[in-house]
Amino acid sequence: MKEKLFNLWLALRYDWVKQSEKIFRGELVYWAFEFKDYAPLHIVDKEFYNNNDVWFSKEMIGCDAVNNLVIKCVKNPKERTSWQGTRFVNWESGCIQTDPLINYGVWEVRAKVPKGWPAIWLLREKHINSDGIETITPEVDIMEVILGKFQHTIHYKPTKERYSTDGNNNRIPYDNEFHVFTVDLRKDGYDFYIDRKLTARFRNGKDSVSDARCYLVINNAVNKHYEPTESTELVIDYITVRKNEFTTLDINSKPWKK
């Protein structure tokens, strides 16, 4: 209850909170900008997403005049075929991923996000959780637009029945401008920032974190609840990853194993 009240206060008065710049000054392990050849990133191509609401295609990834990365989402109803089968899909969009980079640390993305269901999120290398289940969670949603507002969410400890989930339901108002979205992955939980101002804090216990390395996913998706009325663009200025005091595995480490 105490944490929920704190997050409510943050949502109402986040611009009042004075922040230390220390977390944004850690050792840099990854920096992506000027996406002329997309070299630091992997593009998801010819895959269905979210119960067939979206078709991910490399044609939806490009650059603008100043080398920002642009992920388009357009309504293009047609039948598609991939390794997942053949299905009819209304929307075509794009998705990018990084390699697994670091287990704990500070991930930051500067982006201009549209309405619909765009998201900036983290998954883990495959590992075995405390219930003996192979998983790529915890999933950490650094930013997703829900009902026209920014939200932070974590999904963790999958069991055979369900995921555990916690989110900042007191959402920060959305606008179609550039913002800096940050998460500080700590051994004891997560601190989320928008424009380097603390907007949510989660301390959900050891099952909500993992020692496995994370990789970043950015997509410009839709679903039946969050459909834009026209084509949209998610524009990315830069991506950075920095070490923090809890970092034990980085991009040069061997894949994590239990």
Buried (B, 14 or more C-beta within 10 A) or exposed (E): EEBEEBBEEBBEEBEEEEEEEEBBEBEEBBEBBEBEEBEBBEBBBEBBBEEBBBBBBBEBBBBEEEEBBBBBBBEBEEEBEEEEEEEEBBBBBBBBBBEBBBBBBBBBBBBBBBBBBBBBBBBBBEBEBEEEEEBBBBBBBBBBBBEEBBBBBBBBBBEEEEBBEBBBBBBBEBEEEBBBBBBBBBBEBBBBBBBBBBBBBBBBEEBBBBBBBBBBBBBBBBBEEBBBEEBBBBBBBBBBBBBBEBBEBBEEBEEBEE
